[in-house]
């Protein structure tokens, strides 16, 4: 445990506490907001550090009692207290190590989720719709804002591809482990023989980036307009309001047809393009530090099969951490907390192990 680092953080916290109470700082709303955010981010570390100091003082006091005390009953009490406090010390130290791990700079960002049907045709498209619904229900339970960007639905009620945004506190930190291949095993309604079919979809979770994160030259964009379309006329529009944007240097293509306004569709499509370009930058940077990827559960490899949803057995299994939950019905209705928390803990544990190597 780096005590000098913790002392520096504690001193910084005390400085920030004084600063955010300073009338001159309060008058500058932008500066005050920035300092309050920094203050709240390090407060949990300071609280745990103060807790550690208190526990260590208690241990020292009990050890002094052992040296000086002659009463057998009091000696036994001191020994029990030392044992109990050392266990607490170990727990607090572990929590502090986790709090001191490098923070993912994207954790507090909103997300753009892309879901695409893979192997399995109509069945894959139906499953893609159900996974889209699952994430939306999870977002609603957390009171996050959900906004459709581009939904390409099918006649049978599935989606070939779906792009939507979820905005809420630390949305990326909760959803970043969902990227990858999701596999479903079940008997399709159209299967007369009752045979179990396997289909797949891919999910990509992109952190939504601000204007300052990425610059786009208008000369690098090819913009096409077309009429919106969709099964059952949901998105049908007689005017050419749908937008398709091609980023010429990278070949990335994004589109939006959810809004009836061409301007609004362009704004949404640009949000997706910025996030895709940001993801590309991150992937290129990570290639230089490929050895670090082993310390992560995985946040971006779309070719990795991460999870299986087995309907006949009512179970969902995450292959990265070996966790199986027998609550598929509630899971598909957005009850993802147990799985997401297990993934976050596994990621923290892997990073802690990498820190000690």
Secondary structure per residue as TSV (DSSP state, phi and psi in degrees):
chain	resnum	aa	ss	phi	psi
A	1	X	-	360.0	126.1
A	2	X	-	-83.6	92.3
A	3	X	H	-67.1	-38.5
A	4	X	H	-62.9	-36.8
A	5	X	H	-65.9	-41.5
A	6	X	H	-65.6	-38.6
A	7	X	H	-63.1	-40.6
A	8	X	H	-63.6	-40.9
A	9	X	H	-65.1	-40.4
A	10	X	H	-63.9	-42.9
A	11	X	H	-63.4	-40.6
A	12	X	H	-62.5	-40.7
A	13	X	H	-61.3	-42.9
A	14	X	H	-65.2	-37.8
A	15	X	H	-64.7	-43.0
A	16	X	H	-66.7	-36.7
A	17	X	H	-60.0	-42.1
A	18	X	H	-68.5	-41.9
A	19	X	H	-63.5	-43.1
A	20	X	T	-74.2	-6.4
A	21	X	T	-100.8	-3.5
A	22	X	-	-77.2	122.8
A	23	X	H	-54.6	-36.2
A	24	X	H	-65.2	-37.4
A	25	X	H	-73.5	-41.3
A	26	X	H	-59.5	-34.7
A	27	X	H	-65.8	-27.2
A	28	X	S	-96.0	91.1
A	29	X	H	-58.3	-39.4
A	30	X	H	-64.1	-46.3
A	31	X	H	-66.8	-42.5
A	32	X	H	-61.3	-44.2
A	33	X	H	-60.4	-42.8
A	34	X	H	-61.8	-44.7
A	35	X	H	-69.5	-37.7
A	36	X	H	-63.2	-40.8
A	37	X	H	-62.0	-46.6
A	38	X	H	-62.7	-40.4
A	39	X	H	-60.9	-46.3
A	40	X	H	-69.3	-29.2
A	41	X	H	-69.9	-36.6
A	42	X	H	-96.5	-7.5
A	43	X	H	-57.5	-43.8
A	44	X	H	-60.3	-35.2
A	45	X	H	-65.7	-45.6
A	46	X	H	-64.3	-41.7
A	47	X	H	-61.4	-43.2
A	48	X	H	-68.7	-36.9
A	49	X	H	-65.1	-43.0
A	50	X	H	-62.3	-37.6
A	51	X	H	-63.6	-41.6
A	52	X	H	-63.0	-44.0
A	53	X	H	-60.1	-44.2
A	54	X	H	-61.6	-44.4
A	55	X	H	-64.2	-43.6
A	56	X	H	-65.2	-35.1
A	57	X	H	-64.5	-40.0
A	58	X	H	-63.6	-39.6
A	59	X	H	-64.2	-44.5
A	60	X	H	-61.0	-41.8
A	61	X	H	-63.0	-42.4
A	62	X	H	-68.4	-35.5
A	63	X	H	-68.1	-36.2
A	64	X	H	-64.9	-38.4
A	65	X	H	-63.0	-39.9
A	66	X	H	-60.1	-38.2
A	67	X	H	-70.3	-33.9
A	68	X	H	-100.8	-26.7
A	69	X	-	-79.0	145.1
A	70	X	-	-115.6	-17.6
A	71	X	-	-71.5	124.5
A	72	X	H	-61.3	-39.5
A	73	X	H	-66.7	-41.6
A	74	X	H	-69.6	-34.3
A	75	X	H	-63.3	-42.8
A	76	X	H	-64.6	-39.4
A	77	X	H	-63.5	-40.2
A	78	X	H	-64.7	-41.4
A	79	X	H	-63.5	-42.2
A	80	X	H	-63.8	-40.4
A	81	X	H	-65.1	-41.5
A	82	X	H	-61.0	-44.7
A	83	X	H	-62.1	-44.0
A	84	X	H	-66.3	-44.2
A	85	X	H	-69.3	-33.0
A	86	X	H	-67.5	-33.9
A	87	X	H	-65.7	-43.3
A	88	X	H	-62.2	-41.0
A	89	X	H	-59.9	-41.2
A	90	X	H	-65.6	-41.5
A	91	X	H	-65.4	-43.8
A	92	X	H	-66.4	-39.5
A	93	X	H	-61.4	-41.3
A	94	X	H	-63.5	-43.8
A	95	X	H	-63.3	-38.2
A	96	X	H	-65.7	-41.4
A	97	X	H	-59.7	-39.3
A	98	X	H	-66.8	-43.5
A	99	X	H	-64.6	-26.9
A	100	X	T	-89.3	-4.5
A	101	X	S	-62.8	147.3
A	102	X	-	-54.8	133.6
A	103	X	-	-85.8	134.8
A	104	X	-	-66.8	119.3
A	105	X	T	-62.7	-14.8
A	106	X	T	-92.8	-6.8
A	107	X	T	-56.7	-33.6
A	108	X	T	-90.2	6.5
A	109	X	S	-85.2	158.5
A	110	X	-	-74.6	171.1
A	111	X	E	-128.3	154.8
A	112	X	E	-116.3	125.3
A	113	X	E	-108.4	131.0
A	114	X	E	-114.8	126.7
A	115	X	E	-122.7	129.2
A	116	X	E	-132.0	137.2
A	117	X	E	-67.4	139.2
A	118	X	-	-112.8	-125.5
A	119	X	T	-71.8	133.7
A	120	X	T	126.4	-0.5
A	121	X	H	57.4	-126.9
A	122	X	H	-61.5	-36.9
A	123	X	H	-64.7	-38.9
A	124	X	H	-64.9	-39.3
A	125	X	H	-65.4	-39.2
A	126	X	H	-65.1	-41.8
A	127	X	H	-66.6	-37.4
A	128	X	H	-59.4	-41.1
A	129	X	H	-62.4	-43.5
A	130	X	H	-65.4	-37.0
A	131	X	H	-70.2	-38.6
A	132	X	H	-58.6	-46.6
A	133	X	H	-60.8	-40.8
A	134	X	H	-59.4	-48.1
A	135	X	H	-67.0	-36.1
A	136	X	H	-66.2	-40.2
A	137	X	H	-66.8	-37.8
A	138	X	H	-62.1	-44.0
A	139	X	H	-62.7	-40.0
A	140	X	H	-64.3	-38.4
A	141	X	H	-64.4	-30.2
A	142	X	T	-91.1	5.3
A	143	X	T	61.0	36.8
A	144	X	-	-89.4	160.0
A	145	X	E	-90.7	131.7
A	146	X	E	-118.6	133.9
A	147	X	E	-139.6	121.1
A	148	X	E	-70.1	142.3
A	149	X	E	-115.6	-49.2
A	150	X	E	-154.6	110.7
A	151	X	E	-116.8	116.3
A	152	X	E	-104.9	92.2
A	153	X	E	-90.2	168.8
A	154	X	-	-117.4	166.8
A	155	X	T	-62.8	-29.1
A	156	X	T	-87.3	2.0
A	157	X	S	97.4	8.6
A	158	X	-	-96.1	-172.4
A	159	X	E	-134.1	131.7
A	160	X	E	-71.3	-40.3
A	161	X	E	-154.2	149.1
A	162	X	E	-141.1	132.4
A	163	X	E	-126.7	124.8
A	164	X	E	-150.0	159.5
A	165	X	E	-110.3	148.9
A	166	X	E	-126.1	120.9
A	167	X	E	-114.6	126.0
A	168	X	S	178.2	167.7
A	169	X	T	-58.6	119.3
A	170	X	T	56.3	34.8
A	171	X	H	-56.5	-41.4
A	172	X	H	-65.1	-36.9
A	173	X	H	-63.4	-27.6
A	174	X	H	-86.5	-33.3
A	175	X	H	-105.8	-4.3
A	176	X	G	-65.3	-21.7
A	177	X	G	-86.4	5.7
A	178	X	G	-86.4	-9.2
A	179	X	-	-68.2	133.1
A	180	X	E	143.2	-168.7
A	181	X	E	-92.3	126.9
A	182	X	E	-108.1	128.2
A	183	X	E	-112.1	136.0
A	184	X	E	-116.7	139.2
A	185	X	E	-124.7	114.7
A	186	X	E	-166.6	171.9
A	187	X	-	-92.7	113.4
A	188	X	-	-64.4	152.7
A	189	X	T	-61.9	-26.8
A	190	X	T	-84.9	-2.7
A	191	X	-	-87.2	108.3
A	192	X	T	-77.4	-24.5
A	193	X	T	-88.3	-4.5
A	194	X	-	74.2	23.5
A	195	X	-	-83.8	142.9
A	196	X	-	-79.0	129.2
A	197	X	E	-107.8	152.0
A	198	X	E	-114.9	126.0
A	199	X	E	-129.6	161.7
A	200	X	E	-134.9	155.1
A	201	X	E	-136.3	162.3
A	202	X	E	-115.0	142.8
A	203	X	E	-122.9	133.7
A	204	X	E	-125.8	127.3
A	205	X	E	-111.0	114.5
A	206	X	E	-110.0	133.9
A	207	X	E	-69.2	132.1
A	208	X	-	-79.9	126.5
A	209	X	-	-101.2	153.0
A	210	X	-	-83.9	168.2
A	211	X	G	-55.0	-36.6
A	212	X	G	-72.2	-18.8
A	213	X	G	-76.9	-29.8
A	214	X	-	-146.3	137.4
A	215	X	-	-109.7	136.3
A	216	X	-	-125.2	126.2
A	217	X	-	-84.4	124.4
A	218	X	G	-56.9	-29.8
A	219	X	G	-67.5	-17.9
A	220	X	G	-88.0	2.5
A	221	X	E	-109.1	136.0
A	222	X	E	-111.9	118.9
A	223	X	E	-114.7	123.4
A	224	X	E	-116.7	146.2
A	225	X	E	-115.4	150.1
A	226	X	E	-157.6	170.3
A	227	X	-	-79.6	137.9
A	228	X	-	-65.6	151.0
A	229	X	-	-146.2	158.6
A	230	X	-	-179.6	155.2
A	231	X	G	-62.3	134.3
A	232	X	G	74.5	7.8
A	233	X	G	77.5	14.2
A	234	X	S	-60.0	-42.0
A	235	X	S	-111.2	8.6
A	236	X	-	-66.6	135.6
A	237	X	-	-144.5	135.0
A	238	X	S	-76.2	-17.9
A	239	X	S	-96.9	159.8
A	240	X	-	-83.9	73.5
A	241	X	-	-94.5	-19.7
A	242	X	E	-71.4	146.6
A	243	X	E	-124.2	135.5
A	244	X	E	-124.5	124.8
A	245	X	E	-116.7	128.0
A	246	X	E	-111.7	124.7
A	247	X	E	-89.0	104.9
A	248	X	T	-59.6	-42.0
A	249	X	T	-63.0	-32.1
A	250	X	T	-108.4	-17.8
A	251	X	T	79.6	6.9
A	252	X	E	-70.4	132.6
A	253	X	E	-119.8	131.3
A	254	X	E	-131.4	155.7
A	255	X	E	-149.5	160.4
A	256	X	E	-149.8	131.2
A	257	X	-	-135.4	15.0
A	258	X	S	-73.7	-36.0
A	259	X	S	-92.3	155.0
A	260	X	S	-84.0	-13.4
A	261	X	S	-94.7	130.3
A	262	X	H	-62.6	-37.7
A	263	X	H	-63.9	-45.1
A	264	X	H	-66.5	-39.2
A	265	X	H	-63.6	-38.0
A	266	X	H	-64.6	-41.6
A	267	X	H	-61.3	-44.4
A	268	X	H	-66.0	-42.9
A	269	X	H	-62.8	-37.1
A	270	X	H	-67.0	-34.1
A	271	X	H	-62.0	-43.0
A	272	X	H	-66.8	-42.8
A	273	X	H	-60.3	-44.3
A	274	X	H	-60.2	-42.2
A	275	X	H	-66.8	-37.2
A	276	X	H	-68.4	-40.2
A	277	X	H	-66.7	-37.3
A	278	X	H	-65.3	-42.2
A	279	X	H	-61.6	-41.3
A	280	X	H	-62.6	-42.1
A	281	X	H	-60.5	-43.6
A	282	X	H	-63.2	-43.3
A	283	X	H	-60.8	-40.9
A	284	X	H	-66.4	-39.0
A	285	X	H	-68.0	-36.7
A	286	X	H	-69.3	-26.1
A	287	X	H	-60.7	-30.3
A	288	X	T	-74.5	-20.2
A	289	X	T	-125.0	41.7
A	290	X	G	-57.7	-28.9
A	291	X	G	-65.5	-20.8
A	292	X	G	-78.9	-17.1
A	293	X	G	-65.8	-23.5
A	294	X	G	-68.9	-15.9
A	295	X	G	-90.6	8.2
A	296	X	S	-120.7	151.3
A	297	X	S	-67.0	-32.2
A	298	X	-	123.8	123.1
A	299	X	S	-129.4	6.4
A	300	X	S	-156.9	-6.2
A	301	X	-	-79.9	102.8
A	302	X	T	-71.5	-16.8
A	303	X	T	-86.5	-7.8
A	304	X	S	-82.3	125.7
A	305	X	E	-77.2	112.1
A	306	X	E	-102.0	-27.2
A	307	X	E	-152.0	145.8
A	308	X	E	-121.8	133.0
A	309	X	E	-110.7	105.5
A	310	X	E	-104.1	104.4
A	311	X	T	-72.5	-40.8
A	312	X	T	-58.1	-35.1
A	313	X	T	-98.0	-1.2
A	314	X	T	61.6	35.4
A	315	X	E	-128.6	155.7
A	316	X	E	-129.4	130.3
A	317	X	E	-123.1	127.7
A	318	X	E	-96.9	116.8
A	319	X	T	-75.4	-19.8
A	320	X	T	-72.4	-35.0
A	321	X	T	-116.4	0.2
A	322	X	T	68.7	27.0
A	323	X	E	-97.9	128.6
A	324	X	E	-118.0	128.9
A	325	X	E	-114.1	133.3
A	326	X	S	-100.2	55.2
A	327	X	-	-144.2	49.2
A	328	X	H	-60.9	-38.7
A	329	X	H	-58.6	-50.6
A	330	X	H	-72.0	-31.6
A	331	X	H	-61.3	-45.6
A	332	X	H	-69.1	-14.8
A	333	X	T	-96.6	19.4
A	334	X	T	93.7	9.1
A	335	X	-	-87.6	76.0
A	336	X	-	-100.9	-1.8
A	337	X	H	-55.3	-45.7
A	338	X	H	-63.0	-43.0
A	339	X	H	-66.9	-46.9
A	340	X	H	-64.2	-41.1
A	341	X	H	-64.9	-39.4
A	342	X	H	-64.1	-38.9
A	343	X	H	-66.6	-40.0
A	344	X	H	-66.4	-41.7
A	345	X	H	-65.2	-41.8
A	346	X	H	-62.4	-39.7
A	347	X	H	-65.4	-44.1
A	348	X	H	-61.7	-43.7
A	349	X	H	-62.1	-43.9
A	350	X	H	-62.8	-39.8
A	351	X	H	-68.2	-38.3
A	352	X	H	-63.0	-42.6
A	353	X	H	-63.1	-39.1
A	354	X	H	-67.1	-33.1
A	355	X	H	-65.7	-32.8
A	356	X	H	-88.9	-7.7
A	357	X	-	-73.4	360.0
